Structures are given as structure tokens and as C-alpha cells.
């Protein structure tokens, strides 16, 4: 047994040495691939497809729905706020000749989502584009029920929607799943551990899903994770970022610009979209450092803003 264990350890060491040796080649290949995709940007047509957007009553969800309608998609707008969802539908139908319908659903409730699938199939047809956008925004809380609610909406609901809507995509051999995470899944936000944890979870779940799809041969189903910075789509969050001087770190991003980038990236088959892209580069550089240095750099860059943000939410 000991000889076997030593052999396994030796295999691991050899694999590590080989990986280090070929890393420069992998980096060059990855760079060439990224440049090619950036220059070419092939996009598939989604004219006539049915898209489901959770959290579609306001903000980024509404903006994404409008972008998809522009592409000719029929829209199922899902939100706990039915009036807001209906406003999104009215706005879409006033701009584009597509079908759209509002649905009041708690995305954390599995039974309601199963019923939603049946209703959408009847009203619009099978869903081939799933946008997991619903979420509880940045919120400092220590109340058990609020923590559980944030986990249920921000993370657990993504598992439910995948289980319910992915099977039909596999049958039809096509589909897109887009899940909205956050840049806090790259750089956690102190005092907001629950929020950051849910966003880490979304990123991990989507990475796992992409590998599952590849192993199953479902190459026509694309899964994309979006990691956005602060957006201008929520007045309360916008006010908070101004008071905490978050905009000095990087300007708040336009919701409409973010939606355009997300839909373009989805159609181009991108696996992960970070807004702004510079944060993805920073993350990759910082990630090479020891954990202690990663955390120190984050605090060095944003300690004042994080402290003010904490005080504002106390």
C-alpha cells in the first residue's frame, strides 16, 4: 500500500512539472483563441426562440429582456412583482413585434417553477434561453431568515431552474443558460459574506454545469456566467455607491450597456463575462499570489470604501 501511495505522489509531482513546462504554450494558445474570438465574434440567430428572464420586472433583467426582444425572442418575464413584470412586457410589446407575458413566481419555490414551465409551454412554447437574473441585492444582514432567503433566491433557485428547464434544451439539442453572478465572486466583499458566498456558488455551479454538458456531448447548449460591477439600474444601490465613493474605484456601469454586452457574449458562446473586463485581468494576476496577499491587496485598494459601505448599512 505504501509503495502504491508513493507512486501516486510521484505521478502528481511529474504532472505538476509537466504542467509548469507547458504553461507558456497554453497561455499563447489561449491568447490567440481569445483574440480570434474577439475579432470574429460569430453570433447565432435566436429569432423566434422563447427566453425566460427571472427578475425581469426592473433593472438589469428588464434591460436583458429588451435586448433579447430586439433579437426577435419571445419573452417570459418572471418576477415576484407582477406589476413590474407587466410594465416590462408592455415596454417590449410597444417596441418590438414579439410575444411576451408576465408571470408572478417566487423563484425559490420549486413547485411554482414547475407550474411556470407548464404555463410558458402553453403560452409561448418551450424555453430555450434561460436568464437567471433574480437576486437579492447587496445587503448586510445577520438575521437567520434573511440569510436563508438570500441563499434561496441568489443560489438555490439556479439549481431549480436548471433542473426544470434544461431537459427540454437537451431534447431540442439547443439552448442558452445565463446566470448573473457578481464581481464579488472574484473579490469577496467584507461584511457581506452571505451575498459574496451566494455569488461564489453561482460561479461554481455554472462551471460545473459547463463541464457536465461537455461530458454529455451537449455542445449546442451554452452556459455563461456574468460577473458585473455595480450597475446604475437600482437607485438605492446607486445612492449607496455614491456615498461610499465606490465610483472612485471604477465608474458605475450602465444597465443597458451591460445588457448588450451580456446578450452579445451569450450568442458568441462566451463562458464567462466580467464587467468591466479589467477586473477579470486583475483577478487572474492577484490569484497567482498567496491568499494572505490576495486579501491584503483587496483591502489596500478599497479599505476606505468598504468601511464607509459598512457604516452606511449598519
ZAMARGU-4260 file (C-alpha; in steps of 0.2 Angstrom, whole numbers, plus 5000, padded with zeros to 4 digits):
<rodrens>
0) 5000/5000/5000 | 5014/5012/5004 | 5023/5009/4988 | 5007/5012/4979 | 5004/5028/4988
5) 5022/5034/4984 | 5019/5030/4966 | 5003/5041/4966 | 5013/5055/4974 | 5026/5054/4961
10) 5013/5054/4947 | 5007/5070/4954 | 5024/5078/4955 | 5028/5073/4937 | 5011/5080/4932
15) 5014/5097/4940 | 5031/5098/4932 | 5024/5095/4915 | 5010/5107/4918 | 5023/5121/4923
20) 5033/5117/4907 | 5018/5118/4895 | 5010/5133/4904 | 5019/5146/4892 | 5012/5136/4877
25) 4994/5136/4884 | 4995/5154/4888 | 5000/5158/4870 | 4986/5147/4863 | 4973/5154/4875
30) 4978/5172/4870 | 4977/5168/4851 | 4960/5160/4854 | 4953/5175/4863 | 4960/5187/4850
35) 4952/5177/4836 | 4935/5176/4845 | 4936/5195/4849 | 4939/5199/4831 | 4927/5187/4823
40) 4913/5186/4836 | 4902/5174/4827 | 4884/5175/4834 | 4870/5163/4831 | 4852/5169/4827
45) 4839/5167/4841 | 4824/5174/4831 | 4808/5165/4837 | 4816/5157/4852 | 4807/5158/4869
50) 4818/5167/4883 | 4814/5166/4901 | 4821/5181/4912 | 4819/5180/4930 | 4819/5196/4940
55) 4813/5204/4924 | 4802/5217/4932 | 4816/5230/4934 | 4834/5234/4932 | 4846/5223/4923
60) 4833/5209/4920 | 4822/5222/4910 | 4837/5228/4900 | 4842/5210/4895 | 4824/5206/4891
65) 4823/5221/4879 | 4839/5216/4871 | 4833/5198/4868 | 4816/5205/4861 | 4827/5216/4849
70) 4834/5199/4843 | 4817/5193/4839 | 4815/5182/4855 | 4798/5179/4863 | 4799/5183/4882
75) 4793/5176/4898 | 4795/5189/4911 | 4796/5182/4928 | 4796/5191/4945 | 4789/5192/4962
80) 4782/5209/4957 | 4769/5206/4944 | 4765/5224/4941 | 4784/5227/4937 | 4784/5212/4926
85) 4769/5218/4916 | 4777/5235/4914 | 4792/5226/4906 | 4780/5217/4894 | 4771/5232/4889
90) 4788/5241/4885 | 4794/5226/4875 | 4777/5225/4865 | 4777/5244/4862 | 4795/5242/4854
95) 4795/5225/4845 | 4784/5213/4837 | 4786/5198/4848 | 4775/5189/4861 | 4778/5192/4879
100) 4769/5188/4895 | 4772/5192/4913 | 4772/5178/4927 | 4772/5181/4946 | 4783/5167/4953
105) 4794/5165/4968 | 4810/5158/4960 | 4815/5150/4977 | 4799/5139/4976 | 4802/5123/4966
110) 4783/5119/4964 | 4780/5137/4957 | 4794/5135/4945 | 4787/5118/4939 | 4770/5126/4936
115) 4779/5140/4927 | 4786/5128/4915 | 4769/5121/4910 | 4762/5139/4909 | 4776/5145/4897
120) 4775/5130/4886 | 4756/5133/4884 | 4758/5152/4881 | 4774/5154/4872 | 4782/5137/4869
125) 4797/5128/4876 | 4810/5139/4884 | 4827/5138/4875 | 4835/5153/4883 | 4836/5154/4902
130) 4842/5170/4911 | 4844/5168/4929 | 4844/5186/4935 | 4833/5186/4950 | 4843/5190/4966
135) 4843/5200/4982 | 4855/5214/4980 | 4870/5219/4991 | 4863/5218/5009 | 4872/5217/5025
140) 4861/5206/5036 | 4863/5194/5051 | 4845/5189/5053 | 4844/5170/5050 | 4828/5171/5040
145) 4836/5185/5029 | 4852/5175/5026 | 4842/5160/5021 | 4831/5170/5009 | 4846/5177/5001
150) 4854/5160/4999 | 4837/5153/4992 | 4835/5167/4979 | 4853/5170/4974 | 4859/5152/4973
155) 4846/5138/4976 | 4835/5145/4963 | 4848/5142/4950 | 4848/5124/4954 | 4829/5123/4952
160) 4828/5132/4936 | 4842/5122/4928 | 4834/5105/4933 | 4817/5111/4927 | 4822/5119/4910
165) 4837/5111/4905 | 4829/5094/4900 | 4819/5102/4886 | 4835/5110/4879 | 4844/5093/4879
170) 4829/5086/4869 | 4829/5100/4857 | 4848/5100/4856 | 4850/5119/4858 | 4849/5132/4872
175) 4857/5145/4882 | 4858/5147/4901 | 4865/5163/4908 | 4867/5166/4926 | 4871/5183/4934
180) 4884/5182/4947 | 4895/5196/4953 | 4912/5203/4954 | 4911/5199/4972 | 4913/5181/4967
185) 4931/5186/4962 | 4934/5198/4976 | 4923/5195/4991 | 4916/5210/5000 | 4919/5211/5018
190) 4904/5212/5030 | 4894/5204/5016 | 4899/5186/5017 | 4882/5179/5013 | 4880/5189/4997
195) 4898/5185/4991 | 4895/5167/4996 | 4880/5165/4985 | 4889/5173/4970 | 4904/5162/4973
200) 4891/5147/4972 | 4883/5153/4956 | 4900/5154/4948 | 4905/5137/4954 | 4888/5129/4949
205) 4889/5136/4931 | 4907/5130/4929 | 4902/5113/4935 | 4887/5113/4923 | 4898/5118/4908
210) 4909/5103/4911 | 4893/5091/4913 | 4887/5097/4896 | 4903/5094/4888 | 4904/5077/4896
215) 4887/5073/4890 | 4890/5079/4872 | 4878/5093/4873 | 4889/5105/4863 | 4874/5116/4857
220) 4869/5121/4874 | 4879/5136/4881 | 4881/5141/4899 | 4888/5158/4903 | 4891/5166/4919
225) 4891/5185/4921 | 4901/5194/4934 | 4895/5213/4934 | 4902/5228/4944 | 4889/5240/4952
230) 4876/5245/4939 | 4865/5260/4938 | 4849/5250/4937 | 4844/5252/4956 | 4843/5269/4963
235) 4846/5263/4981 | 4862/5254/4976 | 4867/5269/4966 | 4865/5281/4980 | 4875/5269/4992
240) 4889/5268/4979 | 4890/5287/4978 | 4890/5289/4997 | 4904/5276/4999 | 4914/5283/4984
245) 4913/5267/4976 | 4914/5276/4959 | 4932/5281/4963 | 4937/5263/4961 | 4928/5261/4944
250) 4913/5270/4937 | 4896/5263/4939 | 4891/5253/4923 | 4875/5257/4913 | 4862/5244/4914
255) 4858/5245/4895 | 4877/5243/4890 | 4879/5228/4902 | 4863/5220/4894 | 4870/5222/4876
260) 4887/5215/4881 | 4878/5200/4890 | 4867/5196/4875 | 4882/5198/4863 | 4893/5187/4874
265) 4879/5174/4876 | 4876/5172/4857 | 4895/5172/4854 | 4896/5157/4866 | 4907/5165/4879
270) 4908/5155/4895 | 4911/5170/4907 | 4909/5189/4906 | 4916/5201/4918 | 4910/5219/4918
275) 4922/5228/4917 | 4934/5216/4909 | 4949/5224/4918 | 4943/5216/4934 | 4945/5199/4926
280) 4963/5203/4922 | 4966/5210/4939 | 4959/5194/4947 | 4970/5182/4937 | 4986/5192/4942
285) 4981/5193/4960 | 4976/5175/4960 | 4994/5170/4957 | 4999/5177/4974 | 4996/5168/4991
290) 4979/5170/5000 | 4986/5182/5013 | 4992/5194/4999 | 4976/5192/4989 | 4966/5199/5004
295) 4979/5212/5008 | 4978/5219/4990 | 4959/5219/4990 | 4960/5229/5007 | 4973/5241/5000
300) 4963/5245/4985 | 4946/5248/4994 | 4948/5248/5013 | 4940/5266/5014 | 4926/5262/5003
305) 4922/5246/5012 | 4922/5254/5029 | 4910/5268/5023 | 4899/5255/5015 | 4898/5245/5031
310) 4894/5261/5041 | 4880/5266/5029 | 4872/5249/5031 | 4874/5247/5050
</rodrens>
